[in-house]
Amino acid sequence: MVLGDQSAQRLGVNAARERVWPGGQWHVATGILKPNELDAAALVGWLQAAKHLGADGTAATVYLRAYPERVPDVQTELMTDLVARAGVQDP
C-alpha cells in the first residue's frame, strides 16, 4: 500500500514497511508520496483491493502522471482505450 502524505501522518506511519490497518485488514506501507493532490489517498493494487477492500472494478477517479509535452498523446490513447472497452463507436 502506498500512502499519501496526510494519510501516512493520520495513520502514524513514518516510513515504508510499517503496518497499517485500513478497512479492517493489515497492510504494509510500501511507500509514502510526497505532498500533492493525493495526500489523503491510500493506493493498493487491484488484487488486494478486490480481495480485502471490496473493490468492484469501477473507478471514480484515475490519476496519471505524464510529461507536459506528452499530455495530448496520453489523452488520445486513454480515450481510444476507454471507447474500445465501452464498446462505443467513436463519433
All heavy atoms as an XYZ file, in Angstrom:
685
protein
N       0.844     -1.164      0.000
C       0.000      0.000      0.000
C       0.890      1.228      0.000
O       1.838      1.309      0.773
C      -0.895     -0.021      1.235
C      -1.636      1.271      1.465
S      -2.763      1.183      2.861
C      -4.052      0.176      2.151
N       0.579      2.153     -0.881
C       1.280      3.437     -0.921
C       0.354      4.482     -0.325
O      -0.811      4.569     -0.700
C       1.661      3.821     -2.366
C       2.333      5.176     -2.410
C       2.572      2.753     -2.974
N       0.861      5.259      0.610
C       0.041      6.245      1.311
C       0.370      7.658      0.860
O       1.528      7.980      0.602
C       0.287      6.157      2.818
C      -0.063      4.830      3.480
C       0.426      4.835      4.913
C      -1.546      4.570      3.404
N      -0.665      8.485      0.782
C      -0.456      9.908      0.590
C       0.152     10.492      1.855
O       0.094      9.887      2.936
N       0.743     11.660      1.735
C       1.431     12.299      2.853
C       0.522     12.449      4.076
O       0.886     12.072      5.194
C       1.968     13.660      2.401
C       2.742     14.368      3.493
O       3.767     13.808      3.926
O       2.314     15.457      3.905
N      -0.680     12.989      3.892
C      -1.603     13.186      5.016
C      -2.094     11.856      5.572
O      -2.252     11.706      6.789
C      -2.789     14.034      4.589
C      -2.452     15.475      4.342
C      -3.665     16.257      3.856
O      -4.784     15.751      3.831
N      -3.444     17.490      3.448
N      -2.347     10.896      4.690
C      -2.789      9.580      5.159
C      -1.741      8.961      6.067
O      -2.067      8.403      7.121
C      -3.055      8.647      3.976
O      -4.137      9.109      3.218
N      -0.491      9.046      5.659
C       0.588      8.492      6.479
C       0.634      9.177      7.837
O       0.776      8.512      8.874
C       1.926      8.634      5.752
N       0.503     10.501      7.844
C       0.528     11.235      9.110
C      -0.621     10.807     10.008
O      -0.438     10.575     11.206
C       0.476     12.739      8.852
C       1.749     13.289      8.258
C       1.631     14.779      7.963
O       0.797     15.479      8.530
N       2.468     15.263      7.054
N      -1.829     10.713      9.437
C      -3.008     10.334     10.227
C      -2.888      8.934     10.805
O      -3.389      8.655     11.892
C      -4.263     10.432      9.368
C      -4.666     11.838      9.064
C      -5.909     11.877      8.213
N      -6.181     13.236      7.803
C      -6.721     13.578      6.651
N      -7.051     12.652      5.775
N      -6.926     14.836      6.352
N      -2.237      8.042     10.042
C      -2.081      6.662     10.489
C      -0.833      6.453     11.348
O      -0.585      5.363     11.835
C      -2.041      5.723      9.283
C      -3.350      5.611      8.496
C      -3.112      4.896      7.172
C      -4.413      4.890      9.319
N      -0.036      7.516     11.516
C       1.175      7.416     12.316
C       2.300      6.655     11.633
O       3.167      6.097     12.292
N       2.266      6.621     10.301
C       3.295      5.908      9.538
C       4.390      6.899      9.166
O       4.129      7.928      8.548
C       2.695      5.255      8.273
C       3.780      4.618      7.433
C       1.636      4.242      8.674
N       5.621      6.580      9.524
C       6.753      7.467      9.245
C       7.670      6.963      8.146
O       8.491      7.712      7.633
C       7.578      7.673     10.521
C       6.754      8.337     11.603
O       6.130      9.362     11.371
N       6.725      7.731     12.772
N       7.554      5.680      7.806
C       8.464      5.108      6.812
C       7.824      3.876      6.176
O       6.866      3.308      6.716
C       9.780      4.725      7.472
N       8.368      3.481      5.056
C       7.912      2.259      4.398
C       8.159      1.056      5.314
O       8.984      1.111      6.222
C       8.647      2.080      3.071
N       7.414      0.020      5.060
C       7.479     -1.257      5.777
C       6.769     -1.250      7.123
O       6.846     -2.235      7.857
C       8.916     -1.743      5.915
C       9.572     -1.987      4.585
C      10.842     -2.778      4.739
N      11.381     -3.032      3.412
C      12.643     -2.881      3.099
N      13.508     -2.503      4.016
N      13.070     -3.127      1.886
N       6.091     -0.155      7.457
C       5.282     -0.151      8.679
C       3.906     -0.728      8.357
O       3.391     -0.552      7.256
C       5.153      1.267      9.233
C       6.464      1.804      9.780
C       6.290      3.138     10.465
O       5.220      3.383     11.063
O       7.225      3.949     10.395
N       3.309     -1.387      9.329
C       1.979     -1.980      9.136
C       0.894     -0.945      9.424
O       1.026     -0.144     10.339
C       1.812     -3.184     10.052
C       2.700     -4.344      9.623
C       2.617     -5.499     10.569
N       1.230     -5.809     10.919
C       0.831     -6.935     11.459
N       1.687     -7.865     11.750
N      -0.437     -7.121     11.752
N      -0.183     -1.016      8.629
C      -1.336     -0.131      8.820
C      -2.604     -0.979      8.785
O      -2.616     -2.082      8.252
C      -1.389      0.985      7.739
C      -0.227      1.933      7.894
C      -1.396      0.410      6.345
N      -3.686     -0.437      9.309
C      -4.948     -1.174      9.458
C      -6.109     -0.429      8.801
O      -7.089     -0.078      9.439
C      -5.212     -1.393     10.948
C      -6.443     -2.175     11.266
C      -7.692     -1.671     11.550
C      -6.582     -3.588     11.347
N      -8.583     -2.674     11.805
C      -7.925     -3.878     11.684
C      -5.705     -4.635     11.158
C      -8.398     -5.166     11.839
C      -6.182     -5.925     11.324
C      -7.516     -6.178     11.670
N      -6.075     -0.140      7.517
C      -7.241      0.496      6.886
C      -8.245     -0.560      6.424
O      -7.859     -1.631      5.959
C      -6.637      1.222      5.684
C      -5.473      0.375      5.313
C      -4.960     -0.214      6.611
N      -9.500     -0.289      6.591
C     -10.533     -1.202      6.113
C     -10.587     -2.532      6.850
O     -11.032     -3.523      6.301
N     -10.107     -2.570      8.083
C     -10.203     -3.792      8.876
C      -9.259     -4.897      8.444
O      -9.518     -6.069      8.691
N      -8.157     -4.541      7.815
C      -7.195     -5.532      7.309
C      -5.792     -4.965      7.432
O      -5.564     -3.794      7.161
C      -7.510     -5.826      5.839
C      -6.583     -6.786      5.167
C      -6.852     -8.224      5.566
O      -7.979     -8.580      5.891
N      -5.831     -9.045      5.563
N      -4.832     -5.784      7.848
C      -3.450     -5.322      7.916
C      -2.862     -5.209      6.520
O      -3.063     -6.074      5.675
C      -2.582     -6.270      8.736
C      -2.769     -6.132     10.212
C      -3.338     -7.045     11.052
C      -2.394     -5.022     11.024
N      -3.342     -6.567     12.328
C      -2.768     -5.320     12.348
C      -1.785     -3.798     10.767
C      -2.543     -4.449     13.405
C      -1.557     -2.932     11.819
C      -1.940     -3.270     13.126
N      -2.122     -4.134      6.295
C      -1.374     -3.900      5.063
C      -0.004     -3.372      5.457
O       0.175     -2.840      6.548
C      -2.062     -2.854      4.176
C      -3.404     -3.275      3.694
N      -3.593     -3.985      2.540
C      -4.634     -3.090      4.224
C      -4.879     -4.218      2.373
N      -5.536     -3.677      3.389
N       0.943     -3.508      4.561
C       2.274     -2.954      4.791
C       2.428     -1.733      3.900
O       2.170     -1.795      2.699
C       3.376     -3.983      4.467
C       4.758     -3.353      4.586
C       3.258     -5.184      5.397
N       2.817     -0.618      4.492
C       3.069      0.597      3.715
C       4.356      0.385      2.923
O       5.413      0.181      3.501
C       3.197      1.807      4.626
N       4.234      0.393      1.593
C       5.422      0.206      0.754
C       6.041      1.532      0.362
O       7.141      1.561     -0.176
C       5.084     -0.592     -0.514
O       4.033      0.073     -1.215
C       4.655     -2.006     -0.160
N       5.321      2.619      0.627
C       5.869      3.924      0.322
C       4.946      5.034      0.783
O       3.781      4.803      1.091
N       5.493      6.236      0.852
C       4.733      7.440      1.211
C       5.003      8.477      0.135
O       6.156      8.776     -0.184
C       5.161      7.983      2.595
C       4.911      6.922      3.673
C       4.407      9.276      2.917
C       5.485      7.271      5.029
N       3.929      9.006     -0.454
C       4.062     10.001     -1.516
C       4.486     11.356     -0.968
O       4.155     11.706      0.168
C       2.735     10.163     -2.253
C       2.192      8.923     -2.959
C       0.779      9.202     -3.465
C       3.103      8.521     -4.104
N       5.175     12.106     -1.785
C       5.484     13.492     -1.431
C       4.161     14.265     -1.436
O       3.203     13.881     -2.111
C       6.438     14.099     -2.457
C       7.806     13.476     -2.436
C       8.688     14.110     -3.484
C      10.048     13.454     -3.499
N      10.901     14.003     -4.567
N       4.080     15.372     -0.703
C       2.832     16.141     -0.659
C       2.371     16.558     -2.064
O       3.146     17.074     -2.858
C       3.190     17.365      0.183
C       4.316     16.910      1.042
C       5.100     15.938      0.184
N       1.102     16.251     -2.367
C       0.458     16.632     -3.632
C      -1.043     16.397     -3.519
O      -1.555     16.240     -2.423
C       1.062     15.877     -4.825
C       0.869     14.372     -4.737
O      -0.124     13.901     -4.211
N       1.819     13.622     -5.224
N      -1.754     16.300     -4.633
C      -3.207     16.155     -4.556
C      -3.646     14.777     -4.070
O      -4.809     14.546     -3.807
C      -3.864     16.456     -5.903
C      -3.667     15.387     -6.942
C      -2.627     15.730     -7.986
O      -1.830     16.646     -7.771
O      -2.622     15.074     -9.019
N      -2.729     13.851     -3.919
C      -3.068     12.525     -3.414
C      -2.757     12.386     -1.923
O      -2.626     11.288     -1.411
C      -2.300     11.453     -4.197
C      -2.635     11.361     -5.686
C      -1.728     10.349     -6.359
C      -4.089     11.007     -5.898
N      -2.650     13.506     -1.233
C      -2.259     13.495      0.178
C      -3.122     12.595      1.053
O      -2.632     11.971      1.977
C      -2.283     14.906      0.759
C      -1.113     15.747      0.294
O      -0.129     15.168     -0.212
O      -1.185     16.969      0.427
N      -4.411     12.544      0.779
C      -5.310     11.781      1.632
C      -5.582     10.379      1.080
O      -6.474      9.691      1.540
C      -6.628     12.537      1.806
N      -4.793      9.960      0.100
C      -5.036      8.676     -0.559
C      -4.323      7.524      0.135
O      -3.352      7.706      0.850
C      -4.572      8.755     -2.011
N      -4.855      6.344     -0.121
C      -4.184      5.089      0.208
C      -4.337      4.227     -1.039
O      -5.439      3.827     -1.396
C      -4.829      4.417      1.408
N      -3.256      3.987     -1.735
C      -3.285      3.270     -3.002
C      -2.894      1.817     -2.796
O      -1.867      1.522     -2.193
C      -2.321      3.928     -4.000
C      -2.489      5.439     -4.166
C      -1.386      5.995     -5.052
C      -3.854      5.772     -4.728
N      -3.722      0.922     -3.298
C      -3.438     -0.512     -3.193
C      -3.564     -1.128     -4.572
O      -4.243     -0.604     -5.453
C      -4.400     -1.221     -2.215
C      -4.230     -0.702     -0.812
C      -5.838     -1.099     -2.668
N      -2.924     -2.257     -4.757
C      -3.030     -2.983     -6.019
C      -4.420     -3.569     -6.198
O      -5.182     -3.743     -5.241
N      -4.737     -3.879     -7.458
C      -6.077     -4.376     -7.781
C      -6.433     -5.641     -7.001
O      -7.520     -5.761     -6.446
C      -6.200     -4.622     -9.286
C      -7.426     -5.395     -9.601
C      -7.500     -6.645    -10.121
C      -8.789     -4.991     -9.370
N      -8.810     -7.044    -10.217
C      -9.616     -6.046     -9.766
C      -9.376     -3.842     -8.839
C     -11.003     -5.980     -9.670
C     -10.759     -3.785     -8.740
C     -11.551     -4.840     -9.168
N      -5.551     -6.628     -6.963
C      -5.885     -7.887     -6.287
C      -6.166     -7.679     -4.807
O      -7.121     -8.243     -4.265
C      -4.762     -8.908     -6.479
C      -4.550     -9.391     -7.908
C      -3.358    -10.338     -7.980
C      -5.804    -10.063     -8.446
N      -5.349     -6.864     -4.139
C      -5.575     -6.580     -2.726
C      -6.877     -5.811     -2.533
O      -7.623     -6.063     -1.588
C      -4.401     -5.798     -2.142
C      -3.127     -6.594     -2.060
C      -3.259     -7.774     -1.104
O      -3.833     -7.650     -0.032
N      -2.743     -8.912     -1.511
N      -7.142     -4.847     -3.418
C      -8.371     -4.056     -3.301
C      -9.608     -4.940     -3.460
O     -10.579     -4.807     -2.712
C      -8.373     -2.942     -4.341
N      -9.577     -5.843     -4.420
C     -10.721     -6.725     -4.654
C     -10.889     -7.729     -3.506
O     -11.992     -7.939     -3.007
C     -10.555     -7.457     -5.980
N      -9.778     -8.315     -3.086
C      -9.843     -9.366     -2.071
C     -10.178     -8.846     -0.678
O     -10.973     -9.438      0.049
C      -8.507    -10.105     -2.028
C      -8.477    -11.273     -1.074
C      -7.161    -12.017     -1.171
C      -7.116    -13.190     -0.222
N      -5.841    -13.913     -0.302
N      -9.583     -7.715     -0.288
C      -9.703     -7.267      1.100
C     -10.542     -6.018      1.309
O     -10.958     -5.752      2.434
C      -8.310     -7.008      1.685
C      -7.432     -8.207      1.676
N      -7.678     -9.321      2.445
C      -6.310     -8.477      0.968
C      -6.738    -10.232      2.230
N      -5.895     -9.740      1.340
N     -10.757     -5.242      0.261
C     -11.450     -3.966      0.450
C     -12.755     -3.856     -0.330
O     -13.363     -2.804     -0.378
C     -10.508     -2.811      0.075
C      -9.196     -2.762      0.873
C      -8.268     -1.698      0.311
C      -9.478     -2.505      2.343
N     -13.188     -4.931     -0.967
C     -14.469     -4.942     -1.658
C     -14.515     -4.160     -2.958
O     -15.594     -3.778     -3.404
N     -13.373     -3.922     -3.595
C     -13.367     -3.193     -4.865
C     -14.131     -3.996     -5.910
O     -14.039     -5.217     -5.967
C     -11.937     -2.946     -5.332
N     -14.894     -3.293     -6.747
C     -15.718     -3.974     -7.746
C     -15.294     -3.705     -9.191
O     -15.982     -4.065    -10.123
C     -17.178     -3.589     -7.568
C     -17.439     -2.112     -7.826
O     -16.494     -1.377     -8.196
O     -18.597     -1.688     -7.659
N     -14.161     -3.046     -9.386
C     -13.669     -2.817    -10.738
C     -14.025     -1.474    -11.329
O     -13.600     -1.152    -12.433
N     -14.809     -0.680    -10.623
C     -15.133      0.645    -11.132
C     -14.203      1.670    -10.493
O     -13.772      1.499     -9.361
C     -16.595      1.034    -10.826
O     -16.791      1.000     -9.417
C     -17.569      0.067    -11.479
N     -13.899      2.693    -11.243
C     -13.020      3.739    -10.726
C     -13.733      5.079    -10.806
O     -14.292      5.430    -11.838
C     -11.730      3.802    -11.543
N     -13.748      5.793     -9.708
C     -14.361      7.118     -9.702
C     -13.392      8.155    -10.261
O     -13.793      9.119    -10.887
C     -14.779      7.500     -8.286
N     -12.106      7.924    -10.029
C     -11.079      8.864    -10.473
C      -9.854      8.077    -10.908
O      -9.487      7.096    -10.268
C     -10.675      9.810     -9.330
O     -11.840     10.463     -8.838
C      -9.667     10.853     -9.788
N      -9.240      8.519    -11.977
C      -7.995      7.920    -12.444
C      -6.929      9.003    -12.438
O      -7.137     10.084    -12.990
C      -8.143      7.352    -13.876
C      -6.814      6.822    -14.389
C      -9.213      6.274    -13.908
N      -5.808      8.731    -11.780
C      -4.698      9.673    -11.744
C      -3.593      9.161    -12.653
O      -3.320      7.970    -12.702
C      -4.151      9.817    -10.319
C      -5.095     10.538     -9.407
C      -6.020      9.849     -8.640
C      -5.068     11.925     -9.322
C      -6.900     10.512     -7.813
C      -5.934     12.599     -8.494
C      -6.851     11.885     -7.739
O      -7.715     12.551     -6.927
N      -2.981     10.082    -13.353
C      -1.929      9.725    -14.288
C      -0.876     10.810    -14.289
O      -1.206     11.996    -14.245
C      -2.532      9.594    -15.699
C      -1.565      9.376    -16.831
C      -1.037      7.960    -16.811
C      -2.250      9.670    -18.143
N       0.366     10.415    -14.344
C       1.452     11.386    -14.439
C       2.074     11.244    -15.822
O       2.384     10.143    -16.256
C       2.492     11.130    -13.363
C       3.680     12.083    -13.482
C       4.698     11.807    -12.424
N       4.240     12.454    -11.204
C       4.880     12.383    -10.062
N       5.975     11.678     -9.951
N       4.421     13.009     -8.996
N       2.258     12.377    -16.498
C       2.872     12.375    -17.830
C       3.682     13.650    -18.004
O       3.399     14.671    -17.383
C       1.798     12.303    -18.914
N       4.688     13.572    -18.847
C       5.429     14.779    -19.193
C       4.472     15.738    -19.893
O       3.654     15.307    -20.716
C       6.594     14.448    -20.124
C       7.693     13.683    -19.444
C       7.900     12.338    -19.718
C       8.535     14.304    -18.512
C       8.906     11.619    -19.093
C       9.536     13.595    -17.883
C       9.724     12.260    -18.179
O      10.714     11.553    -17.554
N       4.523     17.042    -19.577
C       3.578     18.000    -20.151
C       3.468     17.925    -21.673
O       2.367     17.995    -22.232
C       4.118     19.359    -19.704
C       4.834     19.067    -18.427
C       5.448     17.701    -18.633
N       4.568     17.731    -22.358
C       4.522     17.692    -23.821
C       3.860     16.420    -24.361
O       3.475     16.351    -25.527
C       5.932     17.844    -24.415
C       6.877     16.692    -24.116
C       7.629     16.831    -22.804
O       7.303     17.717    -21.978
O       8.549     16.024    -22.584
N       3.669     15.412    -23.505
C       3.042     14.149    -23.927
C       1.565     14.066    -23.574
O       0.889     13.105    -23.927
C       3.771     12.964    -23.290
C       5.225     12.790    -23.670
C       5.453     12.531    -25.157
N       4.632     11.502    -25.720
C       4.964     10.234    -25.886
N       6.143      9.825    -25.519
N       4.122      9.369    -26.413
N       1.040     15.063    -22.851
C      -0.355     15.018    -22.404
C      -1.332     14.801    -23.564
O      -2.215     13.939    -23.473
C      -0.725     16.271    -21.574
C      -2.223     16.368    -21.347
C       0.019     16.235    -20.238
N      -1.235     15.516    -24.700
C      -2.180     15.257    -25.792
C      -2.133     13.806    -26.289
O      -3.175     13.199    -26.555
C      -1.744     16.225    -26.891
C      -1.059     17.330    -26.155
C      -0.360     16.660    -25.003
N      -0.942     13.224    -26.384
C      -0.829     11.829    -26.815
C      -1.469     10.887    -25.808
O      -2.155      9.928    -26.177
C       0.647     11.442    -26.998
C       1.329     12.192    -28.126
O       0.638     12.630    -29.067
O       2.560     12.347    -28.049
N      -1.240     11.157    -24.533
C      -1.804     10.310    -23.480
C      -3.326     10.420    -23.486
O      -4.034      9.415    -23.376
C      -1.220     10.692    -22.104
C      -1.945      9.979    -20.973
C       0.269     10.384    -22.061
N      -3.860     11.624    -23.629
C      -5.316     11.808    -23.679
C      -5.921     11.019    -24.833
O      -6.943     10.345    -24.670
C      -5.666     13.290    -23.820
C      -5.451     14.075    -22.558
C      -5.668     15.567    -22.763
O      -5.382     16.109    -23.827
N      -6.149     16.226    -21.729
N      -5.300     11.084    -25.991
C      -5.790     10.353    -27.163
C      -5.772      8.852    -26.907
O      -6.743      8.147    -27.197
C      -4.940     10.691    -28.404
O      -5.044     12.085    -28.653
C      -5.394      9.916    -29.616
N      -4.682      8.356    -26.350
C      -4.549      6.923    -26.080
C      -5.583      6.451    -25.065
O      -6.216      5.411    -25.231
C      -3.139      6.622    -25.578
C      -2.822      5.167    -25.465
C      -2.767      4.463    -26.805
O      -2.395      5.077    -27.812
O      -3.098      3.260    -26.826
N      -5.784      7.230    -24.010
C      -6.778      6.860    -22.997
C      -8.189      6.852    -23.577
O      -8.962      5.936    -23.310
C      -6.710      7.815    -21.807
C      -5.545      7.615    -20.863
C      -5.513      8.733    -19.822
C      -5.612      6.268    -20.191
N      -8.529      7.862    -24.344
C      -9.867      7.912    -24.939
C     -10.088      6.740    -25.890
O     -11.158      6.122    -25.895
C     -10.099      9.241    -25.668
C     -10.400     10.384    -24.725
S     -11.785     10.053    -23.587
C     -13.133      9.859    -24.715
N      -9.087      6.421    -26.681
C      -9.196      5.284    -27.600
C      -9.454      4.000    -26.824
O     -10.329      3.206    -27.180
C      -7.910      5.149    -28.443
O      -7.734      6.355    -29.185
C      -7.984      3.970    -29.388
N      -8.713      3.800    -25.748
C      -8.881      2.608    -24.938
C     -10.241      2.574    -24.239
O     -10.920      1.552    -24.242
C      -7.761      2.529    -23.896
C      -7.822      1.237    -23.108
O      -7.737      0.160    -23.742
O      -7.968      1.299    -21.873
N     -10.661      3.697    -23.665
C     -11.950      3.747    -22.977
C     -13.116      3.506    -23.928
O     -14.055      2.789    -23.612
C     -12.119      5.091    -22.259
C     -11.201      5.314    -21.067
C     -11.327      6.739    -20.563
C     -11.503      4.324    -19.960
N     -13.054      4.101    -25.105
C     -14.117      3.910    -26.098
C     -14.175      2.435    -26.507
O     -15.254      1.839    -26.590
C     -13.888      4.823    -27.324
C     -14.774      4.430    -28.483
C     -14.165      6.276    -26.942
N     -13.009      1.826    -26.724
C     -12.975      0.410    -27.119
C     -13.535     -0.474    -26.012
O     -14.305     -1.399    -26.275
C     -11.539      0.009    -27.452
N     -13.180     -0.206    -24.764
C     -13.656     -1.021    -23.649
C     -15.153     -0.861    -23.432
O     -15.826     -1.794    -23.009
C     -12.915     -0.671    -22.371
C     -11.488     -1.149    -22.363
C     -10.767     -0.673    -21.108
N      -9.379     -0.999    -21.141
C      -8.850     -2.056    -20.531
N      -9.619     -2.870    -19.851
N      -7.567     -2.281    -20.612
N     -15.669      0.315    -23.702
C     -17.102      0.555    -23.503
C     -17.927      0.052    -24.682
O     -19.144      0.017    -24.604
C     -17.340      2.064    -23.311
N     -17.248     -0.312    -25.772
C     -17.967     -0.800    -26.939
C     -18.712      0.301    -27.667
O     -19.698      0.039    -28.355
N     -18.240      1.525    -27.521
C     -18.881      2.672    -28.158
C     -18.090      3.027    -29.415
O     -16.865      3.028    -29.399
C     -18.891      3.883    -27.202
C     -19.489      5.113    -27.867
C     -19.652      3.527    -25.933
N     -18.815      3.330    -30.483
C     -18.133      3.747    -31.696
C     -17.770      5.218    -31.573
O     -18.570      6.027    -31.119
C     -19.001      3.527    -32.919
C     -19.204      2.050    -33.217
C     -19.957      1.855    -34.525
O     -20.503      2.783    -35.081
N     -19.963      0.626    -34.983
N     -16.568      5.559    -31.991
C     -16.098      6.941    -31.943
C     -16.913      7.776    -32.916
O     -17.022      7.413    -34.084
C     -14.604      6.979    -32.306
C     -13.943      8.264    -31.866
O     -14.617      9.076    -31.229
O     -12.759      8.413    -32.161
N     -17.520      8.879    -32.449
C     -18.368      9.680    -33.352
C     -17.586     10.346    -34.454
O     -16.487     10.608    -34.452
C     -18.975     10.734    -32.428
C     -18.239     10.670    -31.143
C     -17.473      9.390    -31.117
